[in-house]
Amino acid sequence: MNENELESMRNSFKTVYNKRKNILNDPQVKNLQEKVIDIRKDSIDNNEKLIETLKESFKKNDIDYAFADNAEEARNIIYDVIKSEINEDLKDDKSNYNINDNFNNYDDFNDHDSFNDESSIVVAKSKSNTLGEIAASKFLQSKGIDVIETDLGDRILQLKGKDNKPTHPTGPASHLNVEEISKIVSKGLDVDVACDPKSIMEVVKKDVLNKVSEADIGLSGANAVACEDGSLVFVHNEGNISLVSLMKTHIIVVGIEKLVRTIEDAISIAKLETIYATGSKVTSYINIVSGPSKTADIEKKLLKNMYGAEKVFVIILDNGRLEAIESIAECLYCIGCGSCIVTCPVYNAIGNEFGFNNYLGGRGVAMSKFIQDTETSISSGLYKCTLCGLCKINCPVTISTSDIIENIRAETLKKSLYPEKHGKFKDNIKNKGSPY
């Protein structure tokens, strides 16, 4: 990130901080915060039981699902579901996944060739850190599938092309000012866009709606999964997830940490995330998906495939989370609001260089150890953290990220893994009695 981008990001963060600073002291918000902390702790402590409950609930709700052990597996499942829904030549049995209790038992089709007609397949995608984690868009595009970001910020970054890593989980383009965005959209869509937010929004909206009209596949994450109800909860302001969920097939990828007991628990998380991410008490939309569309308006007889999705397919992702639960369980309490990076001195100094993929800041660094490996956590900024603890103070679920970072550092030192400069300091102290 250059200095102009960093300054724009800081200004965006100041806006969020000032908007929410008074609301955070509201007694109702404090009570909600305590409630959500209990919900998150319970859901992680009882994750295995919730998975079993969820499987039964999904069966009752006619939701198809599969478990993915890692990112590659998740990507291949997404691709195969798309193929099974689009290609009429595929055999019927290829669209039916066996439900596996074991994360390692996924049996793919052993056929991941690209589509021949690159213009024939369009996927409408909503913003999702989990999809960013597994590089879903890049993978599908490599297979000849046109992935259209429906979130305004994500679409701007998609049009930007290079250096398009997001800077905030709910405001991915927070580092770009209106002049830069106008240039990006004008170039990306080959139109002249006025340099004002309203004009930019209208041009991007028109383009996205035009492209999404050709899509039959919707791809999204979810903010929470209510296991007892078999329901998925989505939070958004733009209305784009409503569009995505109306596609003929709706594919949803969620990490196992998103599981909670009830819809009420999921809504509580959604409300607290909105407060900390935007400073508003409620978001414009909270969608709940509990299965394919249906109606019982004719003699109360249930008929499937009304206006919405004919098929809902959920991919439940591990990708290091089970291991993380054993080591840094509270890191998985995260509700995705991005509050930690708004006040992080390191993140405000260097931006999204501090973090891993779509998981930004210290928590992203910690999770990278389990999603990838220890070396990745170092390259993501393990030794850049100041251990000041501001992230915990500003976290709605009080994750001790700095303590987690410090513990991972201790593990890396035992393996003699640390930045080269730190090694030189160590040797100089040993040989000269001084780091210099």
Secondary structure as UniProt FT lines:
FT   HELIX           3..20
FT   TURN            21..22
FT   HELIX           23..25
FT   HELIX           27..45
FT   HELIX           47..60
FT   TURN            61..62
FT   STRAND          64..68
FT   HELIX           71..86
FT   TURN            88..89
FT   HELIX           92..95
FT   TURN            103..104
FT   TURN            118..119
FT   STRAND          122..125
FT   HELIX           129..133
FT   TURN            134..135
FT   HELIX           136..142
FT   TURN            143..144
FT   STRAND          146..149
FT   HELIX           152..160
FT   TURN            172..175
FT   HELIX           178..189
FT   HELIX           197..212
FT   TURN            213..214
FT   STRAND          217..220
FT   STRAND          224..226
FT   TURN            227..230
FT   STRAND          231..236
FT   HELIX           240..245
FT   STRAND          249..255
FT   HELIX           256..258
FT   STRAND          259..260
FT   HELIX           263..278
FT   STRAND          285..289
FT   STRAND          294..295
FT   TURN            297..300
FT   STRAND          303..304
FT   STRAND          311..317
FT   TURN            319..320
FT   HELIX           321..328
FT   HELIX           329..333
FT   HELIX           339..342
FT   HELIX           345..350
FT   HELIX           351..353
FT   STRAND          355..356
FT   TURN            357..358
FT   STRAND          359..360
FT   HELIX           361..371
FT   HELIX           374..379
FT   TURN            380..384
FT   HELIX           390..394
FT   TURN            396..397
FT   HELIX           401..414
FT   TURN            415..416
FT   HELIX           420..432
//
